[in-house]
Amino acid sequence: MQLKQLANISAALAAASCAVLGQQAQAGTLLDDWQFNSAILLYNETDRVSAAEAVFTARGDFGDDKYLNLGLVVDALTGASATGAVAQPYVQSFTRPSGRGSYEVAPGDTPLDDTFHDTRVQLDASWEQPLAPNWRISGGGHLSKEYDYLSLGLNGSIARDFNQKNTTLSLGLAYSHDSIEPEGGIAAPFAPMLLRSSFADDESYQAAFAATRDRADDTKDTLDMLLGLTQVINRDWLMQFNYSLSVADGYMTDPFKLVSVVNSNGEVQQNLYESRPDKRTKHSLYWQNKLHLSGSYLDASYRYMWDDWELSSHTADVKWRLPLGQSWYVEPQLRYYQQSAAEFYLPFLQQDEPVPQYASADYRIGKMSAYTLGAKFGTKLAAGNELSFRIAMYQQTPENDGVTAPGILADVELYEKVTAVMAQVSYSF
């Protein structure tokens, strides 16, 4: 859910003003130099997170192969998010990460914090132009703001065409600086989650809670590099191959996630805030093929990712656009994803074993598989405009990575499936 953007909204506003004043020729000229894309996406997980996202992008043609790309993304998320704590066959009580308020989880249910809510606004802008014959450059930036998270970034790329523009080599670099300031501060690694009911009064509870906080905020820096090769195989076949490297340094622990400490019978003794390494290096290889097949278009890709957290993944994605009559088309999609667990992923900690340097029970970095099955329907409208609708189902299946569940944990669901439905409406003009 990422796009590109910033500002020359003034151009669009000027065009609108001209139209209102009756200067239709001037407005038409301005709009003819721009291509706009808009979309609304709805995402809903069963009994968990729901999201609504609006996307708007614009591409302005300034002549001589010079383009300005702008983008705006606004999304709102709400619902319940898994904390990482294990289910138990009895009622459990939890304190919210801010230290304010508490909630209870029913017997056998996966612990979910049901007050998850956030709104994000992202702005992106980039400029691209020729540098010399067969050379192109681009540069841009982005800003993304949530309630407790701010991300600022810069990016640039250079590309060289060979073989009568049938072969393109490219190099891209991006840098981002992220700041997080969660409500209630950042917990110290493996700090205990405290319950207000365990203290005689609110003053003593607040003092104890403050002692579990390590600092108020933190930052993370990420440097990304991409090497790309695009090759025209023939008039009906385009192939792309990319290698990307990402190096992150800083705070990468999730301040809202817990890991449960259990005894030999699987009963929770306490819940601790997780701890992750402050460095991560990721590599990925990506191969994509686009083919024209008797009036239809096949888009097939594969990605392999690995990192120094010992997490690796495979992603295969296939889309096939098929014509329906003169103006409509349907595009079925099947995407499959599989990953191994990070080396410090543990669904729980054992009370009789020492606490490791790092541990997280976040299922998103555990062993899992997932698939997306969907279809997009679209049609060409007057003046080359396009309207499309997409519906898809996503299912994520966490898996046991060889951990034996002691006692009562054998009778509860530790690796609960996540099912989501996505719907999207897009309009290009």
Secondary structure, DSSP 8 states (H G I E B T S, - for coil): --------HHHHHHHHHHHHHT-HHHHHHHHHTEEEEEEEEEEEETTS-EEEEEEEEEEEE-STT-EEEEEEEEEEEEEEEE-S----SS-EEEE-TTSS-EEEE-TT---EEEEEEEEEEEEEEEEEEEEETTEEEEEEEEEEE-SSEEEEEEEEEEEEEETTTTEEEEEEEEEEEEEE--TT-EE-TT-B---GGGSSSHHHHHHHHHHTEEES-EEEEEEEEEEEEEEEEETTEEEEEEEEEEEEEE--S-TT-EEEEE-TTS-EEEEEE-B--SEEEEEEEEEEEEEEETTEEEEEEEEEEEETTS-EEEEEEEEEEEEETTTEEEEEEEEEEEE---TTB-S-EETTS---S-BB--GGGSSEEEEEEEEEEEEE-GGG-EEEEEEEEEEEEE---S----GGGGGS-SS--EEEEEEEEEEE-
